[in-house]
């Protein structure tokens, strides 16, 4: 078994059949499918049960209570997986039938690769392709044009530490062993656990980006990022604090501190209670006891103008 495909689902019945069919119809065939339902309240179970006897579906599991985190479901699926490689196929997305074949061609050819990810089409709830999402920097795309892979540490320190550039999990295939070696702190996060997971996997491996849009990422009011947008600032700060500790490059550390400040201040402007988060304050102080006041004030002035004053708690 080369690949384990994990389909974590929660209340995505309208999209579930298309999701599952797009996995089962892949041109690459050496895979198992693990379907995990997180106590859905819609008719997801009815749809899932249609596939119980399919030879590629190895396991179906239903939670009796909602786990509260999709990343707990990811972890459960990876632990159950028998494959060397993992594809987490989110239940509201779908893929080009050649996605897994293209990913495995690259991963099998170069065993130093720990993670492959591709570009994607953003689609709405009805499946219509939305406006262009060509947000990857040209210099990043051009690096991979000739089929070259990138050192994971360089990828993290140039891109991934500052922004979750791997924005769609359904377009990623990675080595199970690298996932299992990482710490489990991502399971405490609600919306940004994937960012921490990608850094854990990529940092000591090589990565490859495929500019072809082989995946369809659904943007709608009911996905996790839409429902939990207010948490993203806090979790971004927590993630970047960890990344500061991970790198020894002084220039990268300085840039990350700047990004932490800007994220902190922007989140504060949206929710004044943000700065009352004691866990966040403690985590920032652990980086550098002299760091918070000077940089946060400077970032605040840059974002909101000189006439405002930041009162720290």
N, C-alpha and C positions, 0 to 999 in steps of 0.2 A: 504494500500500500504506500503510494508516494505522497498523496495529498489527502488531508482531512478538511472537508468543507463544513464550517460551523455556521448555522443559520439561527441567530438569536432573534426571537420574535416577541413583540409586545404590542397587542392591539393593532396589527397591520394586516388584518384580514383582506382588505380591498386590494392589497398589493402582493399578497403571499403566494398565490398560485403562479403569477408571472415570475416572482423571485425564484421559486423552487424549480420551475420549468427551465429557466435560463441557466441553472446549475446542472440539471440532469441532461440538458442538451449540449453540453460542452463537447468540443471535438476531442479534447484530451479526456481519457476515460478511466485512468487509474486513480480513482478517488472514492472516498466514503462520504456520506452526508450525515451530519449530526444536527438534529433540529431541537432547539431548546425554546420552550415557551414560558414566559415569565408571568404566569397567572393572568393571561389576557381575559378581558371582560367581553370581547366581541366573539365572533364565530370562528376564530383562528383554529381552535381544536378540530372543528369539523373539516376544515380544509387540510390541515396537517394529517389527519387520519386517512385521507385519500392516498397518501404516499407510504403508509406503514409497510406495505408488502413489496415496495420497490426494492430490487436487489442492491441498489447503491445506497439506500438509506439504512445505516447501521444502528442508529439509536434515535429515539424520540423521548424527550423528557419534559414533563410539565411540573412547574413549581406550584406548590399548594398555596404559597403566599408570594407576593411580589418581592423581589430581592432588593429593590431600591436602586440598583446600579447595573447598567448594561455591562460594565467591566467585570462584575462578578460572574455574569453569564459567559463572558469571553473566557475567563479563567476556568470555569467548569468545563467548557467545551474543549479547551486545549488539553486539560488533564485527561479527558476521555479519549482524545484523538489517538489514532494508531499510525497516522502518516508522519513522514519526515518533515513535510511542509504543511503550513496552515493557511487557509483562506477563510477569513471571517466575512461571510456574505450577508450583509445587513438586510433585514427582511423587507424593507421598503424600496430597495434598489434593485437593479438587474444588470446583467452583463452581456456583452457581445459573446457569441458562442465560441469564439477563438481566444477569449481572454486567458483561460487557464493554459491552453497550449502555448501561447506566446510567453507567458510567465515561466513555464517550466522549461521551455527551450533555453531560456537565458540562465535560469537557476541551475539546471543540470550541466550546462556547458562550463560554467564557472562556479566551482564549489566554494570559492571564497565569498560568494555573495550570501548575505544573510537576509536581504530583503529586496523585493522587486515591487515597484508601484507604477501605475500608469495614469495618464491623463483621463479626463472624464467629461461627459456631457451633463450639465445640470438640467433637470427636468422638473416640471411642476406636478401637481397631484394627478393631473389627467394624462401625464406622460409626454406632454409637449416639451420640446427642447427649448430652453430659455436662452436669454442673451448670452453672448460669449463669456466664458469664464477663464479666458487665457490669462491667468494671474501669475503664472510661473515666470520668473525673470528670464529674459532672453539668454543671458550669459549662462544660466543654469541649464536651460534646454539645449543650448549649443554644445555644452560639455559632453552630452550623451549621444550626439548625432552619429558619431562613428562607432557606436557600440561600446564605448569605454565605460567601465564602472568607476565609482568614486569611493575613496576611503570614507568609512562611516564617520570617523572622528572629524574629518574635514567638513563633511556634510553637516554634521551637528553644529560645529563652531561657526560655519559660515551662514547657515540657513535655519536649521531646525531648533536651535536654542532660542531663537528670537520669534519664531512663528511656526505654528503647526502646519508646515507646508505639505505634509501628508494629510490632506484634509478629508479624504474619503476612504474609510477603512475597507470598503468593498472592492477597492482597486489595488489591494495589497496582498502579496503572498510572502510569507516569511518562514524561517526555520523554527520548528517547534523548540529545539534545544536552546536557542537564544532566548526565547520567551520564558522557558522554565528556569533559566539561570538568573533571571532578573528578580529584584525584590518585589513584593506584592503591595507596595504602598499605593499603587494606582487604583486599587479597589476601594480606597477611601474617597476617591473623587467621583463626582456625579457627571460632569460634562467634559472634562479635559484629561481623563485617564489615558486616552489613546495617545496624546502628545507624549506623556511620560513613558508609555510602552514603546513608542517608536524610538525614542532616544536610547532606552535600555537595549533595544535590539540592535540598533544601527552603530552604536558608538565603537564597538570592537569588531565590526565586520565591514564588508563592502556593500554598497547599495547600487541599484540601477533604476533609472527613471525612463519609462517608455512614453514618448510624447503622443503616441496614438491614443485616441479616445475610445477605450475598450470597455468603459464602464458607464453606467447611467445612475447618477446620484440625485435622489429625489429631495427637493427642497419644498417643505410644506409646513403649515402651522403646528403640526403634531409631532415633529421630530424632536429629539432630546435637546438639541442646541437651541431651538426656538423656545421651548418651554422653560429652559433653565438658563436663559441668557444672563440673568442677574448674577449667577454664580461664576460666570466665566472670568471676570476680572480677578476675583479672589483666587481661583484655581490657577490662573495664569501666573500670578505673583508667586504662589507656592511652587509651581513648576520651575520658574526661572531662578528662584532661590536655590533649588536643588542643582540646577545646571551651573550656577556660579561655583558651587562646591565641587562640581565634577571636573571642571577644567582648571588647568594650571596656567593657562595663557593670560597674562595680565591685561592685554588689550581686550580680549574677549570678556574677561570678568568686568572690566570697566564699562563696556558696551551693554552688558547684561544688567548692570546696576542702573544705568540710564533707562533701559527699557522697563525695569521694575518700577522705577519712579513714575514714569509716564503712565504706565498701566494703573498704578496705585491712585494717582491723581485723577485720571479719567474716571475710574470707578467711584472715587470719592464724590466727583461732580454729579454722578447719577444716583448715588445712595450715600448720604452722610454717615450712616451707621457703619459703612465699610471700614472706616478707620478705628472702629471700636472692636474690631476682630482681634482679640488678644493673641490668638495663635499666629496670625499673620505678623503682628508686630514682633513677637518673639522670634519668628523664623527670620525676619529681616535683620534683627539685631545680631543674630548668630553669624551673619556674613561679616559684619564689620560694625563695631559698636559706634563708630563715628559716621557711619554711612547715612542713616535715615534723614536727619534734619536738613543737612546741606543739600543733598540731591533732590529730596522731595520738594523742598521750597523752590529750587531752581526749575524743576519740571512743572510745578504748579504755575509759576509765573509765565513760563513759555506757553502753556496751554490756555491760560485764562487771563493773561495780561497783568501788567505791573500793579494795577490799582487794587487787586484782591490780595488778601493776606490769609495764609494757611495757618490754622490753629491746630497744632497736634495735640492728641489726647494721650 
